[in-house]
């Protein structure tokens, strides 16, 4: 009898190890379910995320519901887990554990299992723009050079630099994504503005109905900005609203704390002048309004924004939705965020046509 060749012996050992791993999966899954997720924290590098989850609003949601489990029908998911185990046992552990780009997509897609309406609103809105729409826009790329800072808002969870994402990095083009799988992927996902492990309590029907609107929460505990430099989320409570100016005048800003999240990307230049860079701080007739007075929080739709506050007719007697502003047409010179009565009434604001019009609408400069 001939002795087995070394290569054949190695193959047998590999097949036996693979079979043992497959047979062990059901037992591992049962152990995980029995331990209430504590097995995920056996690896010291994810102890902190586990602790955060244990005090978060998602504490009643098993780890596997968001991160995947033994029944996940994705071979790549299980291969990645095997690699993580090998890295852990060999000591090749990253200094800071973070979700990879493809992991973020998987988790975001699972958000819709519980948050269906929020997901539908986001998917139909502007914040669901894909990597193709943002980074392969010829008009933008011909005018401005792509850079790593673009990822600060438009690709917070991309685990690389701009040269890893797009080629070539110039203003000539033509441009393409290095990874074709990203073409239809959203660049701004749920985890951009929400932290699943943020400390909080699960939502529940209150024991007593709030007596007034002031008893209701302004925002949820999950609202937080993901900072790709720190690889961590910053709660809205720790973000501040800037002091905005129009010339030397300090502009009145709504105290809605959720706006601090908006300002992180829709930010002015360092001069803090309204309308500079991507700033949209309202002035003129809309000064003091919150972003969320007109923009729906997930879908960003503004179709009903005028009707939310206005009677159909303005102080001039005109239908507010037909006025020459960017609400009616993007080509209008009168941006709805900054429009003043004097922009159209250059010879002076006429006397009010409606006897019930608020006096503030007839004041100078409005």
RAURZI-V744816 format. One record per residue. N is the residue number from 0. RES is the residue in one small letter. SS is DSSP state (a for helix, b for strand, c for the rest). Layout:
# RAURZI-V744816
N_RES_SS ; N_RES_SS
This chain:
# RAURZI-V744816
0_x_c ; 1_x_c ; 2_x_c ; 3_x_c ; 4_x_c ; 5_x_a ; 6_x_a ; 7_x_a ; 8_x_a ; 9_x_a ; 10_x_a ; 11_x_a ; 12_x_a ; 13_x_a ; 14_x_a ; 15_x_a ; 16_x_a ; 17_x_a ; 18_x_a ; 19_x_a ; 20_x_a ; 21_x_a ; 22_x_a ; 23_x_a ; 24_x_a ; 25_x_a ; 26_x_a ; 27_x_a ; 28_x_a ; 29_x_a ; 30_x_a ; 31_x_a ; 32_x_a ; 33_x_a ; 34_x_a ; 35_x_c ; 36_x_c ; 37_x_a ; 38_x_a ; 39_x_a ; 40_x_a ; 41_x_a ; 42_x_c ; 43_x_a ; 44_x_a ; 45_x_a ; 46_x_a ; 47_x_a ; 48_x_a ; 49_x_a ; 50_x_a ; 51_x_a ; 52_x_a ; 53_x_a ; 54_x_c ; 55_x_b ; 56_x_c ; 57_x_c ; 58_x_c ; 59_x_c ; 60_x_c ; 61_x_c ; 62_x_a ; 63_x_a ; 64_x_a ; 65_x_a ; 66_x_a ; 67_x_c ; 68_x_c ; 69_x_c ; 70_x_c ; 71_x_c ; 72_x_c ; 73_x_c ; 74_x_a ; 75_x_a ; 76_x_a ; 77_x_a ; 78_x_a ; 79_x_a ; 80_x_a ; 81_x_a ; 82_x_a ; 83_x_a ; 84_x_a ; 85_x_a ; 86_x_a ; 87_x_a ; 88_x_a ; 89_x_a ; 90_x_c ; 91_x_c ; 92_x_c ; 93_x_c ; 94_x_c ; 95_x_c ; 96_x_c ; 97_x_c ; 98_x_c ; 99_x_c ; 100_x_a ; 101_x_a ; 102_x_a ; 103_x_a ; 104_x_a ; 105_x_a ; 106_x_a ; 107_x_a ; 108_x_a ; 109_x_a ; 110_x_a ; 111_x_c ; 112_x_c ; 113_x_c ; 114_x_c ; 115_x_a ; 116_x_a ; 117_x_a ; 118_x_a ; 119_x_a ; 120_x_a ; 121_x_a ; 122_x_a ; 123_x_c ; 124_x_c ; 125_x_a ; 126_x_a ; 127_x_a ; 128_x_c ; 129_x_b ; 130_x_a ; 131_x_a ; 132_x_a ; 133_x_a ; 134_x_a ; 135_x_c ; 136_x_c ; 137_x_a ; 138_x_a ; 139_x_a ; 140_x_a ; 141_x_a ; 142_x_a ; 143_x_c ; 144_x_c ; 145_x_c ; 146_x_c ; 147_x_a ; 148_x_a ; 149_x_a ; 150_x_a ; 151_x_a ; 152_x_a ; 153_x_a ; 154_x_c ; 155_x_c ; 156_x_c ; 157_x_c ; 158_x_c ; 159_x_c ; 160_x_c ; 161_x_a ; 162_x_a ; 163_x_a ; 164_x_a ; 165_x_b ; 166_x_b ; 167_x_c ; 168_x_c ; 169_x_c ; 170_x_c ; 171_x_c ; 172_x_c ; 173_x_c ; 174_x_c ; 175_x_b ; 176_x_b ; 177_x_c ; 178_x_c ; 179_x_a ; 180_x_a ; 181_x_a ; 182_x_c ; 183_x_c ; 184_x_c ; 185_x_b ; 186_x_c ; 187_x_c ; 188_x_c ; 189_x_a ; 190_x_a ; 191_x_a ; 192_x_c ; 193_x_b ; 194_x_c ; 195_x_c ; 196_x_c ; 197_x_c ; 198_x_b ; 199_x_c ; 200_x_c ; 201_x_c ; 202_x_c ; 203_x_c ; 204_x_c ; 205_x_c ; 206_x_c ; 207_x_c ; 208_x_c ; 209_x_c ; 210_x_c ; 211_x_c ; 212_x_a ; 213_x_a ; 214_x_a ; 215_x_c ; 216_x_c ; 217_x_c ; 218_x_c ; 219_x_c ; 220_x_c ; 221_x_c ; 222_x_b ; 223_x_b ; 224_x_b ; 225_x_b ; 226_x_b ; 227_x_c ; 228_x_c ; 229_x_c ; 230_x_c ; 231_x_b ; 232_x_b ; 233_x_b ; 234_x_b ; 235_x_a ; 236_x_a ; 237_x_a ; 238_x_c ; 239_x_c ; 240_x_c ; 241_x_c ; 242_x_c ; 243_x_c ; 244_x_b ; 245_x_b ; 246_x_c ; 247_x_c ; 248_x_b ; 249_x_b ; 250_x_c ; 251_x_c ; 252_x_c ; 253_x_c ; 254_x_c ; 255_x_c ; 256_x_c ; 257_x_c ; 258_x_a ; 259_x_a ; 260_x_a ; 261_x_a ; 262_x_c ; 263_x_c ; 264_x_c ; 265_x_c ; 266_x_c ; 267_x_c ; 268_x_c ; 269_x_c ; 270_x_c ; 271_x_c ; 272_x_b ; 273_x_c ; 274_x_c ; 275_x_c ; 276_x_c ; 277_x_c ; 278_x_c ; 279_x_c ; 280_x_c ; 281_x_c ; 282_x_c ; 283_x_a ; 284_x_a ; 285_x_a ; 286_x_c ; 287_x_c ; 288_x_c ; 289_x_c ; 290_x_a ; 291_x_a ; 292_x_a ; 293_x_c ; 294_x_c ; 295_x_c ; 296_x_c ; 297_x_c ; 298_x_c ; 299_x_c ; 300_x_c ; 301_x_c ; 302_x_c ; 303_x_c ; 304_x_a ; 305_x_a ; 306_x_a ; 307_x_a ; 308_x_a ; 309_x_c ; 310_x_c ; 311_x_c ; 312_x_b ; 313_x_c ; 314_x_c ; 315_x_c ; 316_x_c ; 317_x_c ; 318_x_b ; 319_x_a ; 320_x_a ; 321_x_a ; 322_x_c ; 323_x_c ; 324_x_c ; 325_x_c ; 326_x_c ; 327_x_c ; 328_x_c ; 329_x_c ; 330_x_c ; 331_x_c ; 332_x_c ; 333_x_c ; 334_x_c ; 335_x_c ; 336_x_c ; 337_x_c ; 338_x_c ; 339_x_c ; 340_x_a ; 341_x_a ; 342_x_a ; 343_x_a ; 344_x_c ; 345_x_c ; 346_x_c ; 347_x_c ; 348_x_c ; 349_x_c ; 350_x_c ; 351_x_c ; 352_x_c ; 353_x_c ; 354_x_c ; 355_x_c ; 356_x_c ; 357_x_c ; 358_x_a ; 359_x_a ; 360_x_a ; 361_x_a ; 362_x_c ; 363_x_c ; 364_x_c ; 365_x_c
